[in-house]
Amino acid sequence: MDTKKRIIVIGSSNTDMVIKADYLPKPGETILGGSFIMNHGGKGANQAVAAARLGGDVTFICKVGNDLFGSDAVEMLHKEAIETAYISVADQQPSGVALINVDSNGENTIVVASGANSSLSMEDIGKAEAAMEQAYILMMQLEIPVETVTYAAKAAKRNGTIVVLNPAPAPVEKLPEELLKSVDILIPNVTEAEILSGITIDSDESARKAIHAITAQGIPTVILTMGAKGVLAFHEGNYIRVPAFKVEATDTTAAGDTFCGALCVALSEGQNLEDGIRFACKASSVSVTRMGAQQSMPVREEIRL
């Protein structure tokens, strides 16, 4: 594969501990759940695995703890044929962990203990300079320090690399202007878009206003994922509407990460944005029919449009 089509993912690696129950508990409430699953997660690792399973040439940069969770995560990434040469180990911090509750409708709540993810630094990214220079796409999220994300985005922009940012989890503080101006494609969900734009989204009209407010911050392409309502994107002066594929959801935990990874694969293969969004919607629709994060992600043969 042409190395200029390489996808680099910088982000988090977590171990997900998932309990499925009839409903999500209220504050102070203890309920009895059903099945328990422990598997590999973290938005960065999820997006890297999604892209690799769909045929992407993927390098993943993250930081894990010097513990069993960390070594298991790296071993799993090797099995997915993901380049792991630039993964760092933090001796003083544990690997990241996420506690996830999933209800009978597939909706979830997630609490993350970031651990080593919070110490992924600009220096760690600098060690991957040679790989960064060869990347076609750089994909990132916000489960690592925002200054690290900003540093990587600016470096990638200088190299002519396409910078994709999934602003998740939703930022609690305003994102740096220098980061936003380095992003080529932003992929928020409704909650994230509302925070970034300051506009409540309750219709297609308000969604367009929110997208316009985000593009005014210097981002040329915005892809708003709206769950069962599909995707509304703005690219090169035009809006693109792609409906969701109708499926019965079991667990939505990795739906957004699957979408992001799939889209980057499609773009790295030369697909146009609308076709890439449709491909990503299909991949995401497969993932929500299964429990778990990475274990729910499809392989290429399952994506038939």
Buried (B, 14 or more C-beta within 10 A) or exposed (E): EEEEBBBBBBBBBBBBBBBBBEEBEEEEEEEEBEEEBEBBBBBBBBBBBBBBBBBBBBBBBBBBBBBEBBBBBBEBBEEBEBBBEBBBBBEEBBBBBBBBBBBEBBBBEBEBBBBBBBBBBBEBBEBBEEBBBBBBBBBBBBBBBBEBBBBBBBBBBEBEBBBBBBBBBBBEEEBBEEBBEBBBBBBBBBEBBBBBBEBEBEEEEBBBBBBBBBBEBEBEBBBBBBBEBBBBBBBEEEBBEBEBBEBEBBBBBBBBBBBBBBBBBBBBBEBEBBBBBBBBBBBBBBBBBBBBBBBBBBEEEEBEE
